[in-house]
Amino acid sequence: MMKSLQVITLGCSKNSVDTEHLLSQVARSYRIVPETELCPVDVLLVNTCGFIGDAKEESIKVILECAARKQAGEIGRLMVFGCLSQRYPDELPPLVPEVDAWFGAREQDALVRALGCEPAPAGRGIPLEGRRLPYAFLKISEGCNRRCSYCAIPLIRGAHRSVPMEQLEAEAAQLASQGVRELVIIAQDTTYYGLDLYGKRCLAQLLERLSRVEGIEWIRIHYSYPADFPEDVLDVMRTNPKLCKYMDIPLQHISDKVLSAMHRGVDGEWTRNLIARMREKVPGVVLRTTLIVGHPGEGRSEFAELMDFVREARFERMGAFAYSEEEGTFGAENLPDTVTKRTKQRRLARIMELQRGVSEAFNRSRVGSRCRVLVDAWADGILLCRSQSESPEVDGEILLPYRPEDFGGKAPEELVGQFLEVRITQADEYDLTAEVI
C-alpha cells in the first residue's frame, strides 16, 4: 500500500499555495490525508509561518503537538518546512529533536526529494484534482524587493521573482478544468510583477491574458503596494468584466512621520490621492486595506490622524494589527519600540471599533440591491456565497437559504460553483442575507 502523507498548513494564502504545489508533486507516491483528519500517518509535514510573533507562537505550538503525537507512535516521519524554519534554521532543530528534517521556505525542491520524488520545473506542480472550492489562489511571484522597516518577508522569502505569464496561464487553465471559477491573484507584492522578467510592470497584461482562460469568470487582486502603483491595472478593472472591482492594498498608515519610519516610499498626500484616483477611475470599487498601529514614531497625534483617515476613506474592508519587533528588520535594529503593549492594544481596539461601523454602514447600504454571487459551499441549509465585493477567507459571506423549489429541485451540492442572481435582504457588520431572484 502507498504510504500516507498529511500536511498541516499555517499562515497566509501564499503558504496554502505552496502546500498545493508540494502535494501535486508527490501525490503519485503517497496517499494524501486531508488536513482536517486526525489519524495516524506515515509522514506528517508542517508548513509554518514566521511573519509576526503570534504566527511564530502558533507554528511552534503545532510543531510541539505533532512531536508529542510522534512520540505516541501516531506519526512515522515528522518534517517541518516554510517560513519559520527558513528564519531559524539553527535554533529550532535542537529544541524539537523529534522532527526528522527541517526545510526552509526556499527549499521545497529538497523537501520533494527527501520524500523520494522528483521536483517539477520551477517547483510548481500541476494543481491537484478533486478540488472542493470554486476559487483558487494563484501566486504570480515569490519574494519581495521592498525594504519596509517592520517586515521580515524579504529575509525569509528572498528577492522578487516573477512567474512567466505562459506558466501562469497553463496553471489557470488547469484550475479552470477542475471547476475553479475565480482566481485570487496573490504575491508578496502583486504590483511589482514583471519587472524582473520583462523590464516593466506587467500586472495589467497578465490580468488580460488570464481573463481569456476559458472557465474563469472572476479575477481578484490581493496584496498590492501603493508606491509606483501601475494605474493601467485600474483601466483593466474598469473595462474587463471578469476583473472584480475589488482591490486589496495594504497601506499600513497615513502619517508622513510614520510612513517615513516604515520606509514605505509614499507619504500621506500620495496615499490619499491614490485612493481618490481608484474610486474615480473604477466607480463602485471595493477597497480592502491593512493598517499597523503602535509603530515606532506613532504618538497621539499620528494615531488621531490615522483614525481620521479611516473615517474619511471609508474602506469597505479593513484589518489592523499591533506592531511587533521582528528580528533582523531595520525597525528592530534601529527604531526603539517606545509604544507600550497596552497602548497598542487599546489603539487596535479603537480603530477596529471604528471600522466595524464603517463596514456595517456599507453592508446596510446594499439591502434591496441585486447582485451576482458565486456559491462556495453549503452547510445547515444555507448556501454560502460571495459577490465581487467579498474576497474568500478574509471577508464576510452572503447567506442564501436553500429551498429546493427556489432552484428547480437541484440539490445544494449541484449549486456549488454556480453563479446566481440574488437580492440582498438583510445585513450586519460582516455578513449579508439574500434571496434568489
KANOR-V295296 format. One record per helix or strand. SS is the DSSP state (h for helix, s for strand). FROM is the first residue (numbers start at 1). LEN is the number of residues. If there is no record, write none. Layout:
ss->SS from->FROM len->LEN
ss->SS from->FROM len->LEN
This chain:
ss->s from->3 len->7
ss->h from->13 len->14
ss->s from->30 len->4
ss->s from->41 len->8
ss->h from->53 len->19
ss->s from->75 len->8
ss->h from->83 len->5
ss->h from->91 len->5
ss->s from->101 len->2
ss->h from->108 len->7
ss->h from->121 len->3
ss->s from->135 len->5
ss->s from->141 len->2
ss->h from->153 len->5
ss->s from->161 len->2
ss->h from->165 len->13
ss->s from->182 len->5
ss->h from->190 len->3
ss->h from->195 len->4
ss->h from->203 len->9
ss->s from->218 len->7
ss->h from->232 len->8
ss->s from->243 len->7
ss->s from->252 len->1
ss->h from->256 len->7
ss->h from->268 len->14
ss->s from->286 len->8
ss->h from->300 len->14
ss->s from->317 len->6
ss->h from->330 len->5
ss->h from->341 len->25
ss->s from->370 len->10
ss->s from->382 len->5
ss->s from->398 len->4
ss->h from->404 len->4
ss->h from->412 len->4
ss->s from->419 len->9
ss->s from->432 len->5
